Amino acid sequence: MTRVLITGITGFAGSHLADYLLEKKDLKVYGIKRWRSRTENIEHFIDKIEFYECDLRDASSTRDLIEVVRPNMIFHLAAQSFVPTSWSAPAESLETNIMGELNLLEAVRRTGINPLIQIAGSSEEYGAVKENEVPIKETNPLRPLSPYAVSKVGQDMLAYQYFKSYGTRVIRTRGFN
């Protein structure tokens, strides 16, 4: 049975991903939620998923969780994802997004497992796109314009570094809405 861990499962993308994965056979879905997470997005499947309380900013509890779940796949969707909040709380945005991902990647590395990890980036990473660069390509320069966008570029680069340095199997995505 394939073990799939979703960080940020209580959010919009995480809860919809869980709905999709729960329709698949031979998958066991695990979710991370923080003690203060809102649960309205997950109430309809709360009894079908094994949930763990974990703040990814806490390296020790993140490693404990990874050692227990030992996932084959991780969808890393947990983030401080609001651009306006990143302006009022830039340090918290950077710590949540970059250090949270670092703790997750380190927990995976130190546990000695090799799951496939999807890292959720953002179109905000591209920032100031010039008229002649439309439509945007993955090769466009990254010109982040907010602390949130900077945190997402940091996550992207950190995932790339773990792939190059440790062979961590990461898929970096940049969603647009």
Buried (B, 14 or more C-beta within 10 A) or exposed (E): EBBBBBBBBBBEBBBEBBBEBEEEEEBBBBBBBBEEBEEEBBEEBEEEBEBBEBBBBBBEBBBBBBEEBBBBBBBBBBBBBEBEBBEEBBEBBBBBBBBBBBBBBBBBBEBEBEBBBBBBBBBBBBBEBEEEEEEEEEEBEBEBEBBBBBBBBBBBBBBBEBBEEBEBBBEBEBEEE
